[in-house]
C-alpha cells in the first residue's frame, strides 16, 4: 500500500468512474484497475462493486476512505515539515473561475495567498461558471470560484465570499421592434430574452419567468454571462445577468436596468472537495477565510 495508490482510491471513491479517475490522474484504466485489485488483495476485502454500467463502494471501501484520507494528509504534512525550508509551503494550485471573477474576486484572494505562500504555483483556468462544480468533482481543478447551485453535493466544501445581485436589462437605445414592446409597460410575454444556458443564473431567470407567469421567446442561451450584456447592448433582446458582469462589461453604458424588477441574488463562493480540504495546499488556501 503506497500513497499514490491511496490517492487513486480516494479519487475513484468520489468519481465512481474508472474512466474519469484514469483521465484525471494520468493513468490508464487497466493500470488503475490493477491498483484497486492490489489494494483489495492487501485488505482481503472488495472495495468496489462494479459491472458494465456502474461502480459502487462496498462497506469496506467506505471504511477505508477516512483512513486513506488521514494517511495522505499526514504524509503530505510530514513532507512539508521535513523540507529544507519548512516555512515555505510548496506545490501547485489549480483554480477555475469565470472571466469576470478573475478580475472581481480572485485578485484579492491571490494577493493574500501569494504573500503567505510565495512558493505555490498558481494555474488559472477560466470559462463558463456553470461548469465549475463538475470540474471540481472530476478532479480537473483543485478549487473553483462559483455561484452556489440550488443543490450542493455533500462531497463539496463551500465557503461563501459574496452575494451577487442580478438585474433585468434592455438596450439603452432599443431597435424599433423591441422599443414597441417596451412602450406603455414592458410586454414581457413577447420580448425576446437572452439568458444563461445553465447554472444558478439560469435557475434565477426561470424563477422570475414563473413569478411573472410568462413564457417569453428565448433569443439566445449563452454559455457564461459576459456575452449576455453584449447581445443586449447590440439590441438583440432583453437580458438577465449578474450585476457584477454588467458593471464590468465594456458595454455597460449601452444597457439599462429595470430597477423595479427583483431577482434573487447569487451566492458566490470558493468550492473544493471535502475529501481533499485537509491537503496542505488546499488547507492553506481555505484558512484565509
C-alpha positions in Angstrom: 0.0 0.0 0.0 1.5 3.4 -1.0 0.4 7.0 -1.0 -0.2 7.1 -4.8 -2.5 4.1 -4.7 -4.4 5.6 -1.8 -4.8 8.9 -3.8 -6.1 6.9 -6.8 -8.6 5.1 -4.4 -9.8 8.4 -2.9 -10.4 9.9 -6.4 -12.2 6.8 -7.6 -14.4 6.7 -4.5 -15.5 10.3 -5.4 -15.9 9.8 -9.2 -17.2 6.2 -9.2 -15.8 6.1 -12.7 -12.6 4.3 -13.7 -12.5 6.3 -16.9 -12.8 9.7 -15.2 -10.3 8.8 -12.5 -7.8 7.4 -15.0 -8.1 10.5 -17.1 -7.8 13.0 -14.2 -4.9 11.1 -12.5 -3.0 10.4 -15.8 -3.1 6.6 -15.6 -4.6 4.0 -18.0 -7.9 2.4 -16.9 -6.2 -1.0 -16.9 -3.4 0.2 -14.6 -6.0 1.8 -12.3 -7.9 -1.5 -12.2 -4.7 -3.3 -11.2 -4.0 -0.8 -8.4 -7.5 -1.3 -6.9 -7.1 -5.1 -7.2 -3.8 -4.9 -5.3 -5.4 -2.8 -2.5 -8.3 -5.4 -2.3 -5.8 -8.2 -2.1 -3.8 -6.4 0.7 -7.0 -5.8 2.7 -8.6 -9.1 1.8 -11.9 -7.3 1.0 -13.6 -6.0 -2.1 -13.6 -2.1 -2.2 -15.9 -1.7 -5.1 -18.8 -3.5 -6.7 -18.6 -3.0 -10.5 -20.3 -4.1 -13.6 -20.6 -2.8 -17.2 -22.9 0.1 -16.1 -22.0 1.2 -12.6 -19.3 1.3 -9.8 -20.3 1.3 -6.1 -18.4 1.4 -2.9 -18.6 -1.6 -0.6 -18.8 -1.3 3.1 -15.1 -2.0 3.3 -14.5 0.7 0.7 -16.5 3.3 2.7 -14.5 2.4 5.9 -11.2 2.8 4.0 -12.0 6.5 2.9 -11.3 8.3 6.2 -8.3 6.1 6.9 -6.8 6.8 3.5 -7.6 10.5 3.7 -5.8 10.7 7.1 -2.7 8.8 5.8 -2.4 11.0 2.7 -2.9 14.2 4.7 -0.3 13.2 7.4 2.2 12.1 4.7 1.9 15.5 2.8 2.2 17.4 6.1 5.4 15.4 7.0 6.9 16.1 3.6 6.4 19.8 4.1 7.8 19.6 7.7 10.9 17.8 6.5 11.5 20.2 3.7 14.8 22.1 3.9 12.9 25.3 4.3 9.7 24.1 6.0 8.4 27.6 6.5 7.7 27.8 2.7 4.8 25.7 1.6 5.4 24.3 -1.9 3.1 22.8 -4.5 0.6 23.7 -7.3 -2.9 25.0 -7.0 -5.3 24.8 -10.0 -8.1 27.3 -9.8 -11.2 27.7 -12.1 -13.4 30.7 -12.3 -15.3 32.9 -14.8 -13.5 35.7 -16.6 -15.4 38.2 -14.5 -14.5 36.6 -11.2 -10.8 36.5 -12.4 -10.7 40.3 -12.0 -13.5 40.9 -9.5 -12.8 38.5 -6.6 -9.7 36.4 -7.5 -7.0 39.2 -7.3 -7.5 39.9 -3.6 -7.5 36.2 -2.8 -4.3 35.5 -4.7 -2.6 38.6 -3.3 -3.1 37.4 0.3 -2.3 33.8 -0.6 0.9 34.6 -2.5 2.1 36.9 0.3 1.9 34.0 2.7 2.9 31.2 0.3 5.1 32.5 -2.5 6.4 29.1 -3.4 2.9 27.8 -4.5 2.5 27.7 -8.3 -0.9 29.0 -9.4 -2.6 27.7 -12.5 -5.7 29.6 -13.5 -8.4 28.2 -15.9 -11.4 30.4 -16.9 -14.7 29.5 -18.5 -18.4 29.1 -18.0 -19.1 29.2 -14.3 -21.8 26.6 -14.8 -19.0 24.1 -15.4 -17.1 24.8 -12.2 -18.8 22.2 -9.9 -18.2 19.4 -12.4 -14.6 20.4 -12.9 -14.0 20.2 -9.1 -15.8 16.9 -8.7 -14.0 15.4 -11.7 -10.6 16.4 -10.3 -9.8 18.7 -13.2 -9.1 21.6 -10.8 -8.4 21.8 -7.1 -10.8 24.7 -6.3 -13.3 26.9 -8.1 -14.9 30.3 -7.5 -18.5 29.7 -8.5 -22.1 30.6 -7.8 -23.7 28.1 -5.3 -26.1 25.7 -7.0 -29.5 25.1 -5.6 -28.5 21.5 -4.6 -24.9 21.4 -3.5 -23.3 17.9 -3.5 -22.4 16.6 0.0 -19.0 15.8 -1.5 -18.1 19.5 -1.6 -16.9 22.2 0.8 -18.3 25.6 0.0 -17.2 28.9 1.6 -19.3 31.9 0.8 -17.4 35.0 -0.5 -20.1 37.4 -1.6 -23.8 37.9 -2.6 -24.2 39.0 -6.2 -27.4 40.9 -7.2 -29.0 40.2 -10.6 -30.8 42.5 -13.0 -33.1 42.6 -16.0 -31.5 44.8 -18.7 -32.5 46.2 -22.0 -30.6 48.2 -24.7 -30.0 51.8 -23.8 -31.2 52.6 -27.3 -33.6 49.9 -28.4 -34.4 49.0 -32.0 -38.0 49.8 -33.1 -39.3 46.2 -32.7 -38.1 46.0 -29.1 -39.0 49.6 -28.2 -42.6 49.0 -29.3 -42.8 46.1 -26.8 -41.3 48.3 -24.1 -43.7 51.2 -24.5 -46.6 51.5 -22.1 -45.1 49.0 -19.7 -42.9 46.0 -20.9 -44.7 43.3 -22.7 -42.6 40.5 -21.1 -44.5 37.7 -22.8 -43.4 38.9 -26.2 -40.0 40.4 -25.6 -37.0 38.2 -26.8 -34.8 37.2 -23.8 -31.1 36.4 -23.6 -30.3 34.2 -20.7 -27.6 31.9 -19.3 -27.7 28.4 -20.8 -27.5 26.6 -17.4 -26.4 27.1 -13.8 -27.7 29.2 -10.9 -28.2 32.3 -13.1 -30.5 30.4 -15.4 -32.4 29.0 -12.4 -32.9 32.5 -11.2 -34.2 33.6 -14.6 -36.6 30.7 -14.8 -38.0 31.5 -11.3 -38.5 35.1 -12.4 -40.4 33.9 -15.5 -42.5 31.7 -13.3 -43.3 34.5 -10.9 -44.3 36.7 -13.9 -46.4 33.8 -15.3 -44.7 34.2 -18.7 -43.1 32.0 -21.3 -41.2 34.5 -23.4 -39.3 33.7 -26.6 -35.6 32.9 -25.9 -33.4 34.7 -28.4 -30.2 33.1 -27.1 -29.0 30.8 -24.4 -25.4 31.8 -23.5 -22.6 29.7 -22.1 -21.2 32.0 -19.5 -22.6 35.5 -18.7 -20.3 38.1 -20.3 -21.9 37.8 -23.8 -25.4 38.4 -22.4 -24.6 42.1 -21.9 -23.0 42.4 -25.3 -26.1 40.9 -27.1 -28.4 43.2 -25.2 -26.3 46.2 -25.9 -26.5 45.3 -29.6 -30.3 45.4 -29.5 -30.9 41.6 -29.8 -33.2 41.4 -26.8 -33.7 41.7 -23.0 -31.2 40.0 -20.7 -30.9 38.7 -17.2 -27.4 38.8 -15.8 -25.4 39.2 -12.6 -24.7 42.8 -11.7 -21.0 42.2 -11.4 -20.9 41.1 -15.0 -23.0 44.1 -16.1 -20.9 46.6 -14.2 -17.6 45.2 -15.5 -18.7 44.8 -19.1 -17.2 47.2 -21.7 -20.8 47.5 -23.0 -22.2 48.6 -19.6 -23.0 52.1 -20.8 -25.1 50.7 -23.6 -27.6 48.9 -21.4 -30.1 50.0 -18.8 -31.7 48.1 -15.8 -35.3 47.7 -14.9 -34.9 48.8 -11.2 -38.4 47.6 -10.2 -37.7 44.0 -11.2 -36.3 41.9 -8.3 -34.3 38.7 -9.0 -32.8 36.8 -6.0 -29.1 37.3 -5.7 -26.5 34.6 -6.3 -24.2 33.3 -3.6 -20.6 33.4 -4.8 -18.1 31.2 -3.1 -15.0 29.0 -3.0 -15.6 25.3 -3.7 -13.5 22.2 -3.3 -13.9 18.5 -2.5 -14.5 17.7 1.2 -12.2 14.7 0.8 -9.3 17.0 -0.2 -9.7 20.1 2.1 -7.1 18.7 4.5 -4.4 18.5 1.9 -1.7 21.0 2.7 -2.1 23.5 -0.2 -5.9 23.5 -0.2 -5.9 23.7 3.6 -3.6 26.8 3.4 -6.0 28.5 1.0 -9.1 27.7 3.0 -7.6 29.0 6.2 -7.5 32.5 4.7 -11.3 32.7 5.2 
